Amino acid sequence: METDIVIGIDIGGTFTKYGLVNRMGEVMGENAMPTKSEEPIDSFLERLQSNLDGLINEIGTTAIKGIGIGAPNANFYSGNIEKAPNLGWKGIVPLRKLIQDIYDLPVFITNDANAAAIGEMRYGIAQNMQNFVMITLGTGLGSGIVVNGQLVYGADGFAGEIGHTLVHGRHRIGGFGRRGVLESYVSVTGLKRTAFKMMADMVEPSELRDISFNHLTGVMVTQAALRGDPVAIATYEYTGMILGEALANTVAHLSPEAIILFGGLTKAGKYLLEPAQKHLEINLLPIYQNKIKLILSGLQDKNVAVLGAASLVWEELDKLEKKTKY
Amino acid sequence: METDIVIGIDIGGTFTKYGLVNRMGEVMGENAMPTKSEEPIDSFLERLQSNLDGLINEIGTTAIKGIGIGAPNANFYSGNIEKAPNLGWKGIVPLRKLIQDIYDLPVFITNDANAAAIGEMRYGIAQNMQNFVMITLGTGLGSGIVVNGQLVYGADGFAGEIGHTLVHGRHRIGGFGRRGVLESYVSVTGLKRTAFKMMADMVEPSELRDISFNHLTGVMVTQAALRGDPVAIATYEYTGMILGEALANTVAHLSPEAIILFGGLTKAGKYLLEPAQKHLEINLLPIYQNKIKLILSGLQDKNVAVLGAASLVWEELDKLEKKTKY
């Protein structure tokens, strides 16, 4: 019998990744293409179909059960991408319908952090957890919340925007002109801004002092920290502190078993984790102290975006199967 | 056939209320006694048993199916009251076990705001809602969160302490020496403090200016506002503003259909609701704007504490019944 397979697609601001994944979470084949969202959506769909068909032929499978898509501001309920700030397609893109028009298969979409949370629950470190929070640290800060073993979509499919909560005592300007937004501190973009704050505040020499704002990348800060650069280490300390402060409010809402971190910033390891754990504990109510695990993703070396999008399909197909049983 | 009945008990800092409630949410009989938590728990249990037995005899029922208890810091999972700040019983009180030792019945406990949320879902304004947040405005600010039609207990039973989140840009000192704690603004205690801030900041005459801090009550501020007192109205405006600011972070986590307010402060009606709604909207991301209903409880005139504790029993008994069916 042929192995059942699903397609996982992750649409990012720059690249769109896609892969074929079996029920065990094994990626049978994967690839990527530029998103080019400045072009019309039709041209994106044409390129995507041609690339997917190529990959499907390569693998030689005919048993594709569904398609899962992770994308910024993608809404599980409506099937639309709505007002995504880092995609060029304006207004509302009815992505689920557009993909279903091409492939006559069940299609599920959600934002990338939600997809990562489901991937972590199905194949990663959260396999035995009923209540946890997933934080993805990329250009922005994404989050996926799991309660009683279920992803929280909220009333309208947009739950889990912890990156847009305001952090007490912090006033850096962020998206939509709001001040103190978590992701303006804790993200690759936030890390760069903090590195420049630290170069202003500190007198120690640093390899970062030779790099302009526009040339600095998150990877440079991380590698400098791992080499012992004092400014880069202080940058991560500050970033971790604010992450800890913000997550205390999350814990007071949800009292999760664990908070799982994923993404480029976690490459800094203890330089991020230790200040985050310390300042989380300092800011927690006594009833929550010394209970919350702040840990790294169990899927660090895998293509989580594709795996997460694929696991969304398995999750929903399993739900449908359960329903038809009773 | 005799009607099935459950016992609902609400243990408060000052009074303990109790009642007999049928499946329709009708309170067949109810009463209250002083909690006196400065005395040992055994003396409380003796008085409670004697009073409950009296009420049961009065009603003449023999078909009691279970007991539900709402109490501060009561943990659904452990069955304990843990470190409740406004109860005299120190450390950990194994309340569920103690009550089960007296009555050989299923006993369920949780905090009062969680009980209120279940009451609202079963008998109140949230009967058709799957995702909402209940906010109870008493001496403190309690909250109960419902996701996918289920109460959120979190990993350890302590989820839903929104009153202890920190509000951006606010620095009043609150519980455990933490600054900017929501409930130090939005609660009866917070309202009093704000009334004094307003008497300092404003020059308008006010009936509140004849009353000392220790003599002022929340009811006095509310009644003054309803009579048009400018200081009392400004006090409510400030309270509502901070409630709205804080709830924006809650929405970014949970994206609920509605936020339901209950308790003494809601007697001020529009003086609380209008600034709360306005400042909630101002602080929301665009994807959430003009979607979240901020409404008053559907159980305002009922004994929600007792009804909520009773509905916890019906909720759990129904779950058990479903489980044994499959």
Interface residues (C-beta under 8 A of the other chain):
Chain A: N73 E82 K83 M129 Q130 N131 F132 I145 V147 N148 Q150 V152 Y153 G154 A155 D156 G157 F158 A159 G160 E161 I162 H164 T165 L166 V167 H168 G169 R170 H171 F176 R178 R179 G180 A248 N249 T250 A252 H253 L254 S255 P256 E257 A258 N283 L285 P286 I287 Y288 K291 Y326
Chain B: N73 E82 K83 M129 Q130 N131 F132 I145 V147 N148 Q150 V152 Y153 G154 A155 D156 G157 F158 A159 G160 E161 I162 H164 T165 L166 V167 H168 G169 R170 H171 F176 R178 R179 G180 A248 N249 T250 A252 H253 L254 S255 P256 E257 A258 N283 L285 P286 I287 Y288 K291 Y326
